Amino acid sequence: MALKSGIVGLPNVGKSTLFNALTSAGALAANFPFATKDPNVGVITVPDKRLDVLSELVNTKHEVYTTVEIVDIAGLIKGASKGEGLGNQFLANIREVDAILHVIRCFDDTNVVHVDGDIDPVRDKEIIDTELLLKDIETVEKRVEKYKKNAKSGDKKDIHKLEIAQKILSHLENENPGRTFKPENEEEENILKEMMLLTNKPVLYVLNVDEDSVVSGNKYTKELEEAVKNENAEVIKISAAIEADLIGFDDPEEKQMFLEEMGLEEPGVNRVIRASYKLLNLITFFTAGEKETRAWTVHKGAKAPQAAGEIHTDFEKGFIRAEVIKYEDYVKYGSEHAVKEAGKMSIEGKEYVVQDGDVMHFRFNV
């Protein structure tokens, strides 16, 4: 399941440094605007202690974590919607991702230049928001013109499509992002999806702070959190500088000691990865065996045959049933055999909705 989260923000706010920490891919991180011209793409594993526990219980030979793709996109500036800076390229790249990780600078450092001269996280956020919104308005205006031409025939369906498009346009023109538009029916929902609006993508705000502000935050993080409190968006504080330092530790114990000195339980990138995974509305199910224990990804709400199809298309086509063990039961009883003896394995059909943490075995016939 190739789903992507795009790292966006103004130039020089720490996007590429964060990308390097997430992927250890060595993307150029430089102290000047537009260091990233072409997007860097990295595939990262999603940390999940449940996989480690299951692997130990079944004495597996091979572990496979689930993954997401992270894209480091060129920095955006005011006027991007009209092609300023690398605007057109940025907007084209962001259209290709499924969710947005919006990095915002929340630290003072005279050695690191800011594209607008001073530190103002709320202004920086609004610059990005405005440019995406302006591009979306342009997109919807074109769609309105198209529907107007079609509606001249008097066809009721075309007239209705025009009305919906105008409704969405009005929503955007009132400075509301596409993701806050509430479709009243399936047709409105479908037209909204077809427009592929930039502001309809889910957003995670990643606040890049100094080392002393990772735990408690600072005046900048508090300003930003206040500004987004009604957006129903998650906010994470992270120090890209700390994450960059962590890349240099080969010894896990030394790495953990460094984290503890910083007052942290785990690397910030782990939280970003899990939040990104959640942002994409994904859940994990497992298959467990001596040869391989593996984490698999499906959208929340997926049914058993769809989960089987993630393993192999033949599994979905010939799906018969799924044998399901809850992760908590697997850990409690210690083995598949013990779970069966306790009557805690369930047999599920085609309508079963997969739950996060399910350990599954599929029966199929092709």
N, C-alpha and C positions, 0 to 999 in steps of 0.2 A: 504494500500500500504506500505509494510514493506521495506522501503529503509533505508540504513545505511550509516552514515559517520564515518570514523575511525580516531581517534586522534592518530597521530604518531609523532615521534621525537626521539632524542637521550635520554638516561636515564637522569632523574633529570632536565628536562627543564620546568616542570610545567604542564605536561599533565594531571596527576591525579587531581591536584588542579583545573585545568580548568574543568575537567569532573565533579568534585564535585559541582562546581559553576553552571554548566549547568543543572545538574540533581538533586542536593542536595541528592545524593544517598549514600554519605559517603564512597566512595572508598578510599582505603589506599593511603595517600599522605605522603611520607617519604623522608628524606634527605639521601638516599643512592640508588645506581643503582639497577635496576630490582625489585623495590618495587612492580611493576605490573607484575605478571607472567602469570596469566590467564586474558583474557580480561574482563573488566567490561562493561556491556551493560545497557544503560538507555534510556527510552522513554521520550522525551521532547516535550512540546507544542511549537508551532510556534506563537510568539506574533503577533497579527493582530488587530489593532484598528478598522478596518472595521467591524469585527464581533461584537464588543462592540456597535458600532453605530447602526447596523442593529437590534441587540437584543433590544435596547432601543426603536427603531422606532416601532417594532411589539409587544413590551411588552412581550417578550418571558419568559418562566419559566425556560429554561435550555439552557446553552451555551456549545457547544463542539468545541474546537479548533482542528486544524489539528496537526499532530505530525511527528517527524522524530526520528530515532534511532541513538544514539551516542555510539560508541564503543571505550573504552580506551584500546589501544593495548600496549603490553610490549615494553620497550625502545630498540632501535636498536643500534648496535655498528659496527665499521669497521670490515669487515670479516663475517657479518651476512649471506651473500649469500653462504658462505662456512660452515655455521653452528655455527659460533662463537657466544658467549653469548647465547641469546635466539633466535638467528637468524631464524632458521627453523620454530619455533613457530610463531614468528612475521610475517614472510612472508606468512605463511599459513593463519593467521588471517586477514592480509591486503587484501588477495585475495578475501575474503568474503564480503568486503565492496564495496559500489558503488562510494564513493568519499573520498578524503583524506583531513583531516585538519592537516596540517603540523605545529606543534608548534616549534618555534625556540626561544631560550633564547637570549634576547637582553638587559641584565642588569648586572651590577657588584654587587657582594655580596660575601664577603669572607666567610660568614657563610653557603653558599650553594655551595657545591662542584660541579665542572664540570667534567664529565667523561674524558675529554681530557686536563684538567688542566687550560685552559684559555678560555676567551670568544672570539669566532670568528664565528658569525652567518653564514657567507658565507661558511666557511669550514664545519660547521655543516650541512648545507643544502646539500652541495655536497656529504657528507658522505652518507646521506640517498639516494640521487639521484643515486649515484654510485652503492650502494648495490641493489637497485631495478632494475637498468639497467642490472647489471651482472646476476641477476636471470632471467630477461626477455631474455637475450641473450642465457642463458642455455636452457630456454623453447623453443625458436625458433630453436636453433640448433637441438634439439630432433625432432622437427616437420620437419625440412629440411631432416634429415636422414630418417624419415618415408616416406616422399614424394620421396626421391631418390630411395628407394626400389620399391615403387609403379610405378615410372616412367620407370623402366627397362623394363616393358611390352610394352612400346612404346605408351601407351594410351595418346592422346593429352591432355585430361583433367588433368591427373596426372602430365604431364610435365608442364602444365600451373600453376598448384598449386605449384609445386616446384619453378618455376620462381618467383612467388609472395612471397613465404616464404623467398627465398634468397634476394629479394628486401627489405623485412622488416628487415631481419637480417643485411643487409648492413646499413640500416638506424640506427639501434640500435648501431652497432659497431662504427659508427661515432659519438657516444655519444649524440644521439638525443632520447628523450623519445618517447614512442609509440604514445602519444597524438598529437605529431607534424607530424606524418606520414599522408600524404594526399592521401587516396585511389582514384584511377582514375576511378574505376568502382565498381559495386555492389559486384562482386566476391572478389575483394581486400578488400572491407569493411567487408564482411562476414568472410573471413579468419582471418582478424585482430581481429574481435570480438571473434571468436572461440578460439584464443590463450589466451584470458583473461590476457593480459599483465598488470603487476602492474603499469607500467609507462603510461598506456593508460587511467588511471583514472584521472578525473578532480581534481585539487588541489587548496586549499585555504591556504595561508600562514598566520598563526596566530603568531604575534610577541609579546612574553611575555616581557613586559617592567616594569621598576620601576614606582612608583606612579607619579613621576614628568615628565615622558615622554609619558604619555598616549595620550595627545593632540598633542604635537608638535614633538614627537619622539626624537631620540638621534643619536649619530654617528653610532651606530650599526644598527638601523633601516634604516638609509640612505644608508649604505653599502649594506644591503640586498635588499632594493628596487631597487637599481642600478643593482644588480646582476640578478634580475628577470624581469626587465623592458620589455624584449622581449618575455616573456613566455605567455603573455596574461592571467596572473593569478591575482586574487584579493589578496590584502594584507590588513590585519586588525591589528591594534595595540591594545593590551589589557593588563591590569595588573591583573594577576591571584591573586595577593595579595589583590587588591581592591575587586575583585569579591568574594573572600573568606570572606572578611569582610562583604560584603553586605548580605550574607546568614544569618548573625546573626540579621538582622533587621526584626522585626515583624510588626512594625508600618510603613505604606507606606509613611507618611509625614516625619518621621525621615530618612527613606531610601532616599527620594528625597533630603532632606537637605544635607545629606552626599554626594550624587552625585554632587550637585551644588558646594559644597566645593571643590570637586575634579575637577571642571570645566567640568562636564559631563552632558549630557541631559538624558541619560538612561544607564542601565547596559551594559557593553561591551558584555556580553553573548547574549543579544538580537540581537546585530549586527552579532555575530557569527552564531546564529541560523538561522537568515534570509539569511545570505550569504551561509550557508550550504544548505538551502532549494533551493536557486537559483542555487547553484553549481550542484545540482541533476537534474536541468532542470525541475523543478516542478512549477506549478501555482495552485492557489486556486479558487474554485468556492463555492458559498454559497447556502444553502437552508434556508428559513426564514419562521417561523410560530410561533404561540403563544405557542405551546408545546415545540418546540425546534428550535433554530437557530444554524446552524452548518457549519463549514468550511470543505471542502473536497479537496483532493489532486489528481491531474492528471498530466501527463507529458505534457509539452508544445506541442501543435499541436494535442492534443487528440480531437476526434469528440464527438458530443453530446451523441450517444449511449454508448461510452466508459465511459463518465462521469456518465451516468445513472447506468452503471454497478458497479461503485464504491459504490453506495448506496445499490443495490441488483442486483444479476445476472439476476433475472427475468425482471428487468427494461430494461436491455440491450436487452435481447432476444425478448421482446414484445414491443420494443420502437416504438412509433407512432410519437411523436413530443416533442419539448421542448419549454416552454414559458420562454423567457429570458428578464431580466431587467438589464441594466447596473447599477453598484453600484452607480455611480454619479447621475443617474436619480432617483434612489430610495431615495437617500439623498435629492436631490433637491425638489422632490414632496412629500416626507414624508410618503407615504403609497403605497401599491400595487394598491389599488383602484384609487388613484390619478394618478399614472403612466399610468394605463389603460385609464383613462379619457383623458390624454394628448396624447394618441396614441404612447407612448414610449415603450410599451411591444412588442417584436417581437416574431413571431412564426417560429421556426427553425426545419429543417428536419435532416435526418441522416448525411448529409455532413457538417453540421455546425461545425466549429472549435471553441472550447471553449476558451474564453478570460479570462485573470486573472481578478477576481472581479465580474464575472457574477453571478447574482442571478437567480437560475433556478428552474423550476417546470416541472416535466416530466409526460407526458401522455403515458400510455403503456397498452397493452392488452396481457394476457397470458391465 
